[in-house]
């Protein structure tokens, strides 16, 4: 038995009071049967759109997709999507139906859905409606298309990404015929908008089975991110690496903390290695400045997939800096805090943990210990409120103005020069010492012929 939230029960009751059928449907049914808390509760109904509007005339209603029979009703400050039973027409663009036909048949509505585990409906009195064996596939942990897999993917190619995403999120296997149809129709992904692909890719990376799915369906990744293919079988020919670049990447993705930024940084951090690999006289592989090339490729890919600026900038900064070797040195901690800020430095430390743990286990113990020691030093620097940014410095721009330095770019240059000395430990963060050093800088600057 599935326990429905009170607003959902009320919405179903309102529709039934007007003589219409109504069931919860799709992901909320799947998640409930798996003892997972649904994110959303969707309702399908025999009521036509105009009939739904009449039923909910006393509630705020958003005409989300009236053409396709969908309304969003706000109840208890929460949105609930309610959709008329429908049969989809042809998908000429491979993304959305050209037209829909409303129907009074719940089973016909369920038949249009992507996977059997998403094609179930539930009603407190009628129980579970499962015409395509979704509950059985849940028990056997299988992703399987409703009806003919080829037709489902041709209708909406995003279902290819949804299949691998669900496999990663739910730790399910993709059924054999569904998997074969998926492989055969990868070019259909070209019809799908970058934004829709990006959303599914992010969810895939954050799934608990991402490593397995990325390995098994790497051809899907190669289609949406062609730059990744060069990593697949690249032997690094280096004793510090026990894996190909691709397998190292998958291990890094599995080791890093489960945030979108870190998963993306782990996935892309070595994508520049194939293009920067050289073989030394000793036969070893070297990847000089691969961080730069990885950063450039990641920038291009993330722009292509329409990532927001904040995510793209943070990911590329992490990739640019991931070759830094951490040492238990307060100066390095202050220097990197000054360069990156605390939040990004913490992220970089997490990325480095994942990167090192994904290398040859023979060499990782010492390197992991160094990262841990550096992280502790960062904690100590922050706890002691050591200076690593201009806002922490005991001398400010107004103090330079009072010394007679005119408003302008010279103030910034002097402050930054002082900050560098403080961060490097050559000058204490004390106003007297900073004032003396500033006056010396100003005097030296004035004595220059071109000042």
C-alpha positions in Angstrom: 0.0 0.0 0.0 1.3 3.5 -0.9 0.6 6.3 1.5 -0.4 9.4 -0.3 0.2 12.9 1.0 -3.0 14.6 2.2 -3.0 17.2 -0.6 -2.8 14.4 -3.2 -5.7 12.5 -1.6 -7.7 15.7 -1.6 -6.9 16.5 -5.3 -8.0 13.0 -6.3 -11.1 13.3 -4.2 -12.1 16.6 -5.9 -11.7 15.0 -9.4 -13.7 11.9 -8.3 -16.5 14.1 -6.8 -17.1 15.4 -10.4 -17.2 11.9 -11.8 -13.6 11.6 -13.1 -11.0 8.9 -12.5 -7.7 10.0 -11.0 -4.5 8.1 -10.1 -1.0 9.0 -9.0 1.4 7.9 -11.7 5.0 7.5 -12.8 8.0 8.2 -10.7 6.1 8.7 -7.4 4.7 5.2 -7.7 8.1 3.7 -8.6 9.8 5.5 -5.7 7.1 4.6 -3.2 7.3 0.9 -4.2 11.1 1.1 -3.6 10.6 2.8 -0.2 12.1 6.0 -1.5 10.5 9.4 -0.8 9.1 10.8 -4.0 10.3 14.3 -5.1 7.0 15.0 -6.9 3.5 13.5 -7.0 2.0 13.5 -10.4 -1.7 12.7 -11.1 -3.3 11.5 -14.3 -7.0 11.7 -14.8 -9.9 11.0 -17.2 -10.9 14.7 -16.9 -10.3 16.8 -19.9 -8.3 20.1 -19.4 -11.4 22.3 -19.3 -13.0 19.9 -16.8 -9.9 20.0 -14.7 -10.0 23.8 -14.7 -13.6 23.7 -13.5 -12.8 21.2 -10.8 -10.0 23.4 -9.4 -11.6 26.8 -10.0 -11.1 27.6 -6.3 -7.4 27.0 -6.4 -4.4 28.7 -8.1 -3.9 27.0 -11.4 -1.0 27.3 -13.8 -1.7 26.2 -17.4 1.6 24.3 -17.6 0.9 22.6 -20.9 -2.8 22.8 -21.6 -2.2 21.7 -25.2 -0.9 18.4 -23.9 -3.5 18.2 -21.1 -1.3 19.3 -18.2 -2.3 21.7 -15.4 -0.4 22.6 -12.3 -2.6 23.0 -9.2 -1.2 24.8 -6.1 -2.4 23.3 -2.9 -0.8 24.0 0.5 1.8 26.1 -1.3 2.9 23.0 -3.3 2.6 22.4 -7.0 1.0 19.3 -8.3 0.9 18.4 -12.0 -2.3 16.8 -13.2 -2.5 15.5 -16.8 -5.4 14.1 -18.8 -5.1 10.5 -20.0 -3.7 10.8 -23.5 -2.3 9.0 -26.5 0.8 10.6 -28.2 0.9 11.1 -31.9 4.0 10.9 -34.1 7.3 12.4 -32.9 8.5 14.0 -36.1 11.3 15.9 -34.3 12.3 13.1 -32.0 11.6 15.2 -28.9 7.8 15.8 -28.4 4.6 14.5 -30.0 3.2 16.5 -32.9 -0.2 16.1 -31.4 -1.9 14.3 -28.5 -5.3 12.6 -28.3 -7.1 12.6 -25.0 -8.5 9.3 -24.0 -10.6 7.7 -21.2 -8.3 4.7 -20.9 -5.7 4.7 -18.2 -3.9 1.8 -19.8 -3.6 3.7 -23.1 -2.0 6.5 -21.2 0.4 4.2 -19.4 1.4 2.6 -22.8 2.9 5.9 -24.0 5.5 6.1 -21.2 9.2 5.3 -21.4 10.0 2.5 -19.1 7.9 -0.2 -17.4 9.0 1.0 -13.9 7.5 4.5 -14.8 4.3 3.1 -16.3 2.5 2.3 -13.1 -0.5 4.1 -11.5 -2.0 3.8 -8.1 -5.3 4.6 -6.3 -6.0 4.0 -2.7 -9.1 1.9 -3.5 -8.2 0.5 -6.9 -4.6 -0.4 -5.9 -1.7 -0.7 -8.2 -2.3 -0.6 -12.0 0.7 -2.3 -13.7 -0.2 -3.5 -17.2 3.5 -3.8 -18.4 5.2 -5.6 -15.5 6.9 -2.6 -13.9 6.7 -4.0 -10.4 8.3 -7.2 -11.6 11.1 -5.2 -13.2 11.6 -3.3 -9.9 12.0 -6.6 -8.1 14.6 -7.8 -10.7 16.2 -4.3 -10.9 15.7 -3.9 -14.6 15.3 -0.9 -16.9 13.0 -2.0 -19.8 11.1 0.0 -22.3 7.3 -0.1 -22.5 6.5 -2.0 -25.7 9.1 -1.9 -28.5 12.3 -0.2 -27.3 13.2 1.1 -30.7 9.9 3.0 -31.0 10.3 4.5 -27.6 13.8 5.8 -28.3 12.7 7.1 -31.8 9.8 9.0 -30.1 12.1 10.8 -27.7 15.8 10.3 -27.9 16.3 11.8 -24.5 15.1 8.4 -23.2 18.5 7.1 -24.1 20.0 9.4 -21.5 17.2 8.6 -19.1 17.9 4.9 -19.4 21.6 5.2 -18.4 20.7 7.8 -15.8 18.1 5.5 -14.1 20.6 2.6 -14.3 23.1 4.8 -12.4 20.7 6.3 -9.9 18.8 3.1 -9.1 21.7 0.7 -9.5 19.6 -1.3 -12.1 20.7 -3.1 -15.2 19.3 -2.2 -18.7 17.4 -5.0 -20.2 19.1 -6.7 -23.2 16.7 -5.6 -26.0 16.4 -2.1 -24.5 20.2 -1.9 -24.4 20.6 -3.0 -28.0 18.0 -0.5 -29.2 19.8 2.2 -27.2 23.1 1.5 -28.9 21.6 1.4 -32.3 20.0 4.8 -32.0 22.7 7.0 -30.5 22.6 9.4 -33.5 19.1 10.4 -32.4 20.6 12.2 -29.5 21.7 14.9 -31.9 18.0 16.0 -31.9 18.0 16.6 -28.2 18.7 20.0 -26.8 22.0 20.4 -24.9 20.1 21.6 -21.8 18.2 18.3 -21.6 21.3 16.2 -22.1 23.2 18.2 -19.4 20.5 17.5 -16.8 20.5 13.8 -17.4 24.3 13.7 -17.5 24.6 15.4 -14.1 22.1 13.0 -12.6 24.0 10.1 -14.1 27.3 11.3 -12.6 25.8 11.6 -9.1 24.2 8.2 -9.2 25.7 5.5 -6.9 26.3 3.2 -9.9 27.9 5.9 -12.1 31.2 4.1 -12.4 29.7 0.9 -13.7 27.3 2.7 -16.1 30.0 5.0 -17.5 32.1 1.9 -18.1 29.4 -0.1 -19.7 27.8 2.7 -21.8 30.9 4.7 -22.6 29.6 4.9 -26.2 26.8 7.0 -25.0 29.2 9.4 -23.4 31.4 9.5 -26.5 28.3 10.6 -28.5 27.4 13.5 -26.3 31.1 14.4 -25.4 33.2 13.2 -28.3 36.4 14.6 -26.6 36.1 11.8 -24.0 36.6 9.0 -26.5 40.4 9.5 -26.7 40.6 8.6 -22.9 39.0 5.2 -23.3 41.9 2.9 -23.9 44.8 5.2 -23.4 47.6 3.4 -21.5 49.3 6.0 -19.3 52.6 4.0 -19.4 53.5 5.5 -16.0 54.2 3.6 -12.8 52.1 6.0 -10.8 49.0 5.0 -12.8 47.5 1.5 -12.7 44.6 2.4 -15.0 43.9 3.8 -18.5 43.0 7.5 -18.4 39.3 6.5 -18.7 39.4 4.0 -15.9 41.3 6.4 -13.7 38.6 9.0 -14.4 35.8 6.6 -13.4 37.6 5.8 -10.2 38.0 9.5 -9.5 34.3 10.1 -10.1 33.5 7.3 -7.7 35.8 8.6 -5.0 34.9 12.2 -5.0 32.2 13.7 -2.8 28.7 13.7 -4.3 28.2 17.2 -5.5 27.6 18.3 -9.1 30.7 20.5 -9.2 33.0 17.8 -7.9 31.6 15.1 -10.0 32.1 17.2 -13.1 35.6 18.2 -12.1 36.5 14.6 -11.5 35.0 13.6 -14.9 36.8 16.3 -16.9 40.1 16.7 -14.9 42.2 14.5 -17.2 40.3 14.9 -20.5 43.4 16.8 -21.9 45.8 13.9 -21.2 45.4 12.3 -24.6 46.3 15.5 -26.4 49.3 16.3 -24.2 50.9 12.8 -23.9 54.5 12.4 -24.8 56.8 9.3 -24.3 60.2 9.9 -22.6 63.4 8.1 -23.5 62.7 5.8 -20.6 59.4 4.7 -22.2 57.3 6.4 -19.6 54.3 8.5 -20.5 54.3 12.2 -19.5 51.5 14.7 -19.6 53.1 18.1 -19.2 50.6 20.9 -18.8 47.7 18.6 -19.3 45.8 20.6 -16.8 45.7 23.6 -19.2 44.4 21.5 -22.1 41.9 19.8 -19.8 40.7 23.2 -18.7 40.3 24.4 -22.3 38.4 21.3 -23.4 36.2 21.4 -20.4 35.4 25.1 -21.0 34.3 24.3 -24.6 32.2 21.3 -23.5 30.5 23.0 -20.7 29.6 26.0 -22.9 28.3 23.6 -25.5 26.1 21.8 -22.9 24.9 25.2 -21.6 26.1 25.0 -18.0 25.6 28.0 -15.9 28.5 30.4 -15.5 29.1 29.8 -11.8 29.4 26.0 -12.3 31.5 26.2 -15.4 33.9 28.7 -13.8 34.4 26.7 -10.6 34.9 23.4 -12.4 37.5 24.9 -14.8 39.3 26.6 -12.0 39.6 23.3 -10.1 40.8 21.5 -13.2 43.4 24.2 -13.9 44.8 23.8 -10.4 44.5 20.1 -9.9 48.2 19.4 -10.6 49.3 21.3 -7.5 51.2 19.1 -5.1 50.1 19.9 -1.6 52.7 20.3 1.2 52.1 20.8 4.9 53.3 24.4 4.6 51.4 27.4 6.0 52.7 29.6 3.2 51.3 27.4 0.6 48.0 27.3 2.5 47.8 31.1 2.7 48.9 31.4 -1.0 46.2 29.1 -2.2 43.6 30.6 0.1 44.5 34.0 -1.4 44.3 32.7 -4.9 41.2 30.5 -4.7 39.3 31.4 -1.6 38.3 28.9 1.1 35.4 27.3 -0.7 37.2 26.5 -3.9 40.3 25.4 -2.0 38.2 22.9 0.0 36.8 21.7 -3.3 40.3 21.3 -4.8 41.4 19.3 -1.8 38.5 16.9 -2.3 39.3 16.6 -6.0 43.0 15.9 -5.1 41.9 13.2 -2.7 39.9 11.5 -5.4 42.6 11.9 -8.0 45.4 10.4 -5.8 43.2 7.5 -4.6 42.6 6.6 -8.2 46.2 6.2 -9.0 48.6 3.2 -8.4 47.8 2.0 -4.8 51.6 1.4 -4.3 52.2 5.2 -4.3 49.1 6.6 -2.8 49.6 6.3 0.9 52.3 9.1 1.2 50.4 11.4 -1.2 47.1 11.0 0.7 49.0 11.7 3.9 50.4 14.9 2.4 46.9 16.1 1.4 45.5 15.3 4.8 48.4 17.3 6.4 47.8 20.2 4.1 44.1 20.2 4.9 44.9 20.4 8.6 47.3 23.3 7.9 44.4 25.1 6.1 42.2 24.6 9.1 44.9 26.0 11.4 45.5 29.1 9.1 41.7 29.8 9.1 41.4 29.2 12.9 44.2 31.5 13.6 42.7 34.1 11.3 46.0 34.4 9.4 45.9 37.0 6.7 45.5 35.8 3.1 43.2 38.4 1.6 43.0 42.2 1.4 40.0 42.3 3.7 42.1 40.6 6.5 45.0 43.0 6.1 45.6 45.5 8.9 46.3 48.3 6.4 43.6 49.5 4.0 43.2 51.9 1.1 42.1 54.7 3.4 45.4 54.5 5.3 47.3 54.9 2.0 45.2 57.9 1.2 46.1 59.5 4.5 49.8 59.0 3.6 49.2 61.3 0.6 48.9 58.6 -2.1 46.3 59.8 -4.5 43.2 57.9 -5.4 43.9 55.5 -8.3 45.4 52.2 -9.4 48.6 52.8 -7.4 46.6 52.1 -4.2 45.7 48.7 -5.4 49.2 47.9 -6.5 50.7 48.8 -3.1 48.0 46.9 -1.2 48.6 43.8 -3.4 52.3 44.0 -3.0 52.0 44.2 0.8 49.5 41.3 0.8 52.0 39.1 -1.2 54.7 39.8 1.4 52.3 39.0 4.3 51.1 35.7 2.6 54.7 34.7 2.0 55.5 35.3 5.6 58.1 38.1 4.8 56.0 40.8 6.6 53.8 40.6 9.7 50.2 41.5 9.4 50.7 44.4 11.8 49.7 48.0 11.0 53.0 49.5 12.1 55.1 47.2 10.0 52.7 47.5 7.0 52.7 51.3 7.3 56.5 51.4 7.3 56.7 49.0 4.3 54.0 51.1 2.4 55.9 54.3 3.0 59.0 52.8 1.7 57.2 51.5 -1.4 55.7 55.0 -2.0 59.0 56.7 -1.6 60.7 54.3 -3.9 58.0 54.8 -6.5 58.3 58.6 -6.3 62.0 58.5 -6.7 61.7 56.8 -10.1 62.1 59.1 -13.1 58.9 57.9 -14.7 56.8 58.0 -11.6 
